[in-house]
């Protein structure tokens, strides 16, 4: 799946949830204990929040480095969908 499609799907799924707001709404747990779905969604959210999301490589690099910060946001969105 290409980066622009992931960004679009993330926006449709609830990109409005930021990591700061999700921390208050979702229970906290270690990012190392994230499920595969949570990790993938956290990486997608992180790529969408990359400072320069016009470059796919930079968005992927940012997502790789910062996805643990977005696990709570991913859990909040996944939990809201259930």
N, C-alpha and C positions, 0 to 999 in steps of 0.2 A: 504494500500500500504506500503510495507516495505521500510526502509530507503535507502537501496542500490538502489532500483528502482527509488526512488525520486531523489537521487543524479544523477543517470544516465539521467533521464528525464530533470533535471535542466541543466545539461551540454549540452544536445542536444538543449535545448531551448535558450541558450545564457548565460551560466554561465560566459562568459568572461566579461560581464558587471559587474563591481564592484560598490559598493555603492558610492565611490568617483567620478567615471566617470559619473554615472547615475544622480548624483545631478546636475551636470552642464548641462546634456542633457534633463532632465525631469523637468517639473514644480514642485515646492515644494508645499506640502500641509501637513496638519497634519496627522500623522499615524492613529489617531483616526477616520479619515474620509475615511479610506481605504475601498474599496469594499471587499466582501468575497474572490473573486478571487485574488485580490492584496494581501490580508493578507495571504492567503494560499501559494501563490507563494513566498512571502517574507519569510515565515517560511521555505519553501523548500530551498531557496537560503541560508538562514542563517544556516540551518542544513548542507548544503554542505560546508560552510565555517567554520564549527566548528573546533577548534584546534585539537581535536582527533575524527575524523569522523568514526573511526573503531568501536567505541562503540556507539550503537544506542541510549542508554539512554542519554549519554553525548551530542550527536548531537541534540536530542530532547530538552534537557534542555537548551542548547545554543540557539536553535531556539526560544524557549519560551521567553527567556530573551532578545534577540537581534533582533527580527523580525522588530520592528519599524525602525531600522537603514537601513533595506533593502527594505522598501516600494518604495523608488525612483527607485531602480534597478528593482524591479518587474514591476513598471509602465512603465519604459523604454522598457523592454522586451515585455510586453503585447502591448504597443503602436507600437513597431516595427513589430509585427506580424499582425497588422490590416491593 
